[in-house]
Amino acid sequence: MAIVNRTPDSFYDQGRTDATELAVEAGLRAVEAGADWVDIGGAKFAPGPAIPIEEELERVVPVVAGLARSGAVLSVDTFHPDVARAALAAGAHVINDTTGLHDPAMADVVAAAEASVVVTHSLAAPREPYPSPRYGDVVADVVAFLRERVALAESRGVASDRIIVDPGHDLNKQTLDSLTLTRRLDEVTALGYPTLVALSNKDFVGESLGRRDRSQRVEGSLAAAVYCVLKGARIVRVHNVRETVDAMRMVEAIEGWREPVFLEHNR
């Protein structure tokens, strides 16, 4: 899953894809580099002033429309049901709700469109700070939250085979929490739903390696992604598409999930 953010203050791009045409071009480049999926965001998760719904719609819907013929799965990262409804009407297939269905009406929108949803663990209200989070057992708490929110989605008509779960690395979590979730990811995948991991260039990677800024976290992100796939993750949300595609294809070849592209050595 490639990330395309139409925000002037995005976590990684820092506004480089803020303009509609630049965001569409970035999505097409990601697909050309091997991405199966493009995730479009119009408002970042981090705390800050609310983005008016009309503005978020203007940021994401034209990008969805511009990528509708790309052949990729398209998702929109939003917690607003109205934005989700418009994005799905424009051609999106999935809603990526990093607030874990904080607004239950999101499940109604997804169900009505027969779409898919990513249910992510996070604790804060949308765009609100959550200082110094503490967990008794972070994995047990995350699993319990995801189980409850998945049940909510299903009770409102979302098909079970259209639900994806995400443990929410770094979302209202400290570095040791994110490392523990990574190490014990099989307890999340045991829920039985496809598991997405969003690890790319996050702070837990930088802190684990030694105050690395976001431009120096690619190798650590790849290592974490490979580890998670071997623990059962099946979708990886990333900024560095080409490098991650190569890493994933190598894992697939080793595991026997994909044949090598060609066979020549010592033939």
Secondary structure, DSSP 8 states (H G I E B T S, - for coil): -EEEE--TT-TTTTTTT-SHHHHHHHHHHHHHTT-SEEEEESS-SSS-S---HHHHHHHHHHHHHHHTTSSSEEEEE-S-HHHHHHHHHHT--EEEETTSSSSTHHHHHHHHHT-EEEEE---S-TT----S---SSHHHHHHHHHHHHHHHHHHTT--GGGEEEE--TTTT--HHHHHHHHHTTHHHHTTSS-BEE--TT-HHHHHHHSS--GGG-HHHHHHHHHHHHHTT--EE-BS-HHHHHHHHHHHHHHHTSS--S---TT-
